[in-house]
Every structure is written in structure tokens, then in C-alpha cells.
Amino acid sequence: MRKAAHIDLKLDGRPTATRELRAAVKRVAEKWGLDAGERFEIELAATEAVTNALKGTPESQPVEVIVAGHQGAVDVEVVDQGVFSPIRAAPHRGPDAESGRGIPIILALVDEVEFAQTSRGTRVRMSKRATPSGDGPSSFGTGDSLLD
């Protein structure tokens, strides 16, 4: 049985935050056999979740992200200190709107997604599975580091 691998991030409003996120997601996704298209989809969905979280979080609080690979899948969990309500109706957005597309993008790109309000804030969990030919890392061993 393979050992699950994960990267923990604390992101804030720095211009490099989404780049750091995408690098972590890509690294785990490559190790766990997601193909280029699947990697792009989970990277984009995670970027949307973090962007939304950064917009709704007090500036003094980081957004916490866990990127985990296991059994041919990559999971991303984004936790912020903001308040989210999926029941709240979003105003109608026209085709030229510059915001309001994050959640529909996430829903379209990942295999599973969960939105929850917790005692810590808002949590978004998403998962992207590799195609059946991707059966996990070929070179990731217990001595390897995801951050090297």
C-alpha cells in the first residue's frame, strides 16, 4: 500500500500565492498519475477556490490549503475564515462579468466537491481522479520529498 503524500500551504494575498498553489498541485498530481489535462483541471479548480477564499478572508488571516495524493487521485482542501452560504442567490451575471464564475468552474472540472461552513470558517474540498491508466507514482518513495 502506498503512503499518501501531502503538501500544506498557508496562503495570503501575496501576488505569488496562486503560483505557489499551482506548483504544489502540479507536483502531487504528477506523482499520482494524473495526465496533463487532469492536472490542468485540478490546478484551475484549486486556483478558483483559493481566489474566492482570499477575497472572503480577513487580510490578517491566511487561507490554509492541503494538497494530498492517494490511490490515483488528488484532493485539495481550502479553508478560510470567511462566511460562505451556497443557499444565498448570486445576482445575475452577464457574459462579460469579471467575477462569479469560480464555483461553476470548480463544479465542472473536478470529480467530487464539498462546500461547508465549519467552526473555523469555510471549507472547500475537491477531488480529481486519474484515468484508469494512471495508477499512482512510479518514482515516489518514502525517502522522496514533494518539496524538493
Buried (B, 14 or more C-beta within 10 A) or exposed (E): EBEEBBBEBEBEEEEEBBEBBBBBBBBBBBBBBBBEEBBBBBBBBBBBBBBBBBEBBEEEBBBBBBBBBBEBBBBBBBBBBBEBEEEEEEEEEEEEEEEEEBBEBBEEBBEEBEBEEEEEBBBBBBBBBBEEEBEBBEEBEEEEEBEE
